[in-house]
Amino acid sequence: MIKAEFGIIDDFNEQKDYLKYEPQKYHCIAIDDDKYMNDWWNALLEIDTFNVRGQGVLQPQKALSRWGITIIPPSSLPKLLDIVMTDKRYKKDKRLVALADLIRQAILNDNYVIHYGV
């Protein structure tokens, strides 16, 4: 499985360096990138996100960085949750259920989500 990982940033800081790969720190959930991201891509293009370019350098963009690190702001999380939950495979894949739970938790606590691409 080529994985995409999503985790919750408990204390988002615009000046922090998010370039480091730290999935355990953010309690990331991994999903199969090839299996889902291609199908979701057009919907993901509707989501405002930030591409991590360096310490304190967050470049506004749409969608997710497939081969990089993306920060998803709280305002974009309801749309991301909708994409996950409307996938026909949602109830059949425990990873998608876990991802939806993670997104719900982030929405509830007004957290940012970090995405590690392939």
TORKOL-4160 file (C-alpha; in steps of 0.2 Angstrom, whole numbers, padded with zeros to 4 digits, m for minus):
118
<pt num="1" X="0000" Y="0000" Z="0000"/>
<pt num="2" X="0006" Y="0017" Z="m0005"/>
<pt num="3" X="0000" Y="0027" Z="0010"/>
<pt num="4" X="m0006" Y="0045" Z="0013"/>
<pt num="5" X="m0006" Y="0049" Z="0032"/>
<pt num="6" X="m0017" Y="0061" Z="0041"/>
<pt num="7" X="m0015" Y="0067" Z="0059"/>
<pt num="8" X="m0021" Y="0081" Z="0071"/>
<pt num="9" X="m0010" Y="0096" Z="0075"/>
<pt num="10" X="m0015" Y="0099" Z="0094"/>
<pt num="11" X="m0006" Y="0116" Z="0095"/>
<pt num="12" X="m0004" Y="0124" Z="0077"/>
<pt num="13" X="0009" Y="0137" Z="0076"/>
<pt num="14" X="0012" Y="0146" Z="0059"/>
<pt num="15" X="0031" Y="0148" Z="0063"/>
<pt num="16" X="0034" Y="0130" Z="0067"/>
<pt num="17" X="0044" Y="0118" Z="0055"/>
<pt num="18" X="0031" Y="0105" Z="0049"/>
<pt num="19" X="0043" Y="0098" Z="0036"/>
<pt num="20" X="0049" Y="0084" Z="0047"/>
<pt num="21" X="0040" Y="0067" Z="0045"/>
<pt num="22" X="0032" Y="0064" Z="0062"/>
<pt num="23" X="0017" Y="0053" Z="0060"/>
<pt num="24" X="0018" Y="0046" Z="0077"/>
<pt num="25" X="0018" Y="0064" Z="0085"/>
<pt num="26" X="0001" Y="0067" Z="0076"/>
<pt num="27" X="m0006" Y="0050" Z="0079"/>
<pt num="28" X="m0008" Y="0048" Z="0060"/>
<pt num="29" X="m0021" Y="0037" Z="0051"/>
<pt num="30" X="m0014" Y="0029" Z="0035"/>
<pt num="31" X="m0025" Y="0026" Z="0020"/>
<pt num="32" X="m0021" Y="0019" Z="0003"/>
<pt num="33" X="m0016" Y="0034" Z="m0008"/>
<pt num="34" X="m0019" Y="0025" Z="m0025"/>
<pt num="35" X="m0035" Y="0017" Z="m0019"/>
<pt num="36" X="m0043" Y="0034" Z="m0014"/>
<pt num="37" X="m0034" Y="0050" Z="m0018"/>
<pt num="38" X="m0037" Y="0048" Z="m0037"/>
<pt num="39" X="m0055" Y="0045" Z="m0035"/>
<pt num="40" X="m0057" Y="0060" Z="m0023"/>
<pt num="41" X="m0045" Y="0072" Z="m0033"/>
<pt num="42" X="m0059" Y="0083" Z="m0041"/>
<pt num="43" X="m0067" Y="0085" Z="m0024"/>
<pt num="44" X="m0051" Y="0089" Z="m0016"/>
<pt num="45" X="m0048" Y="0103" Z="m0028"/>
<pt num="46" X="m0062" Y="0112" Z="m0019"/>
<pt num="47" X="m0053" Y="0112" Z="m0002"/>
<pt num="48" X="m0042" Y="0127" Z="0004"/>
<pt num="49" X="m0025" Y="0120" Z="0011"/>
<pt num="50" X="m0007" Y="0125" Z="0014"/>
<pt num="51" X="0008" Y="0117" Z="0006"/>
<pt num="52" X="0022" Y="0116" Z="0018"/>
<pt num="53" X="0038" Y="0124" Z="0010"/>
<pt num="54" X="0049" Y="0127" Z="0025"/>
<pt num="55" X="0049" Y="0133" Z="0043"/>
<pt num="56" X="0035" Y="0146" Z="0044"/>
<pt num="57" X="0032" Y="0145" Z="0025"/>
<pt num="58" X="0015" Y="0139" Z="0021"/>
<pt num="59" X="0009" Y="0142" Z="0003"/>
<pt num="60" X="m0009" Y="0143" Z="0000"/>
<pt num="61" X="m0016" Y="0130" Z="m0012"/>
<pt num="62" X="m0030" Y="0119" Z="m0016"/>
<pt num="63" X="m0031" Y="0100" Z="m0013"/>
<pt num="64" X="m0017" Y="0090" Z="m0005"/>
<pt num="65" X="0002" Y="0089" Z="m0009"/>
<pt num="66" X="0002" Y="0071" Z="m0016"/>
<pt num="67" X="0021" Y="0070" Z="m0013"/>
<pt num="68" X="0023" Y="0083" Z="0001"/>
<pt num="69" X="0016" Y="0089" Z="0017"/>
<pt num="70" X="m0001" Y="0098" Z="0018"/>
<pt num="71" X="m0009" Y="0108" Z="0032"/>
<pt num="72" X="m0028" Y="0107" Z="0032"/>
<pt num="73" X="m0036" Y="0122" Z="0041"/>
<pt num="74" X="m0052" Y="0119" Z="0052"/>
<pt num="75" X="m0062" Y="0128" Z="0039"/>
<pt num="76" X="m0059" Y="0115" Z="0026"/>
<pt num="77" X="m0062" Y="0100" Z="0037"/>
<pt num="78" X="m0081" Y="0098" Z="0035"/>
<pt num="79" X="m0078" Y="0097" Z="0016"/>
<pt num="80" X="m0064" Y="0084" Z="0018"/>
<pt num="81" X="m0076" Y="0074" Z="0030"/>
<pt num="82" X="m0090" Y="0074" Z="0017"/>
<pt num="83" X="m0078" Y="0067" Z="0004"/>
<pt num="84" X="m0072" Y="0053" Z="0015"/>
<pt num="85" X="m0090" Y="0049" Z="0021"/>
<pt num="86" X="m0098" Y="0049" Z="0004"/>
<pt num="87" X="m0085" Y="0037" Z="m0003"/>
<pt num="88" X="m0095" Y="0021" Z="m0007"/>
<pt num="89" X="m0081" Y="0011" Z="0002"/>
<pt num="90" X="m0083" Y="0021" Z="0018"/>
<pt num="91" X="m0092" Y="0008" Z="0028"/>
<pt num="92" X="m0081" Y="m0006" Z="0021"/>
<pt num="93" X="m0064" Y="0001" Z="0026"/>
<pt num="94" X="m0059" Y="0003" Z="0044"/>
<pt num="95" X="m0046" Y="0015" Z="0039"/>
<pt num="96" X="m0059" Y="0027" Z="0031"/>
<pt num="97" X="m0069" Y="0026" Z="0047"/>
<pt num="98" X="m0054" Y="0030" Z="0057"/>
<pt num="99" X="m0050" Y="0045" Z="0046"/>
<pt num="100" X="m0068" Y="0051" Z="0047"/>
<pt num="101" X="m0067" Y="0050" Z="0066"/>
<pt num="102" X="m0050" Y="0059" Z="0066"/>
<pt num="103" X="m0058" Y="0073" Z="0055"/>
<pt num="104" X="m0073" Y="0074" Z="0067"/>
<pt num="105" X="m0062" Y="0076" Z="0082"/>
<pt num="106" X="m0052" Y="0090" Z="0073"/>
<pt num="107" X="m0068" Y="0099" Z="0069"/>
<pt num="108" X="m0074" Y="0097" Z="0087"/>
<pt num="109" X="m0058" Y="0104" Z="0094"/>
<pt num="110" X="m0055" Y="0117" Z="0080"/>
<pt num="111" X="m0038" Y="0109" Z="0076"/>
<pt num="112" X="m0028" Y="0109" Z="0060"/>
<pt num="113" X="m0024" Y="0092" Z="0051"/>
<pt num="114" X="m0008" Y="0087" Z="0044"/>
<pt num="115" X="m0007" Y="0077" Z="0028"/>
<pt num="116" X="0009" Y="0067" Z="0023"/>
<pt num="117" X="0009" Y="0063" Z="0005"/>
<pt num="118" X="0017" Y="0048" Z="m0003"/>
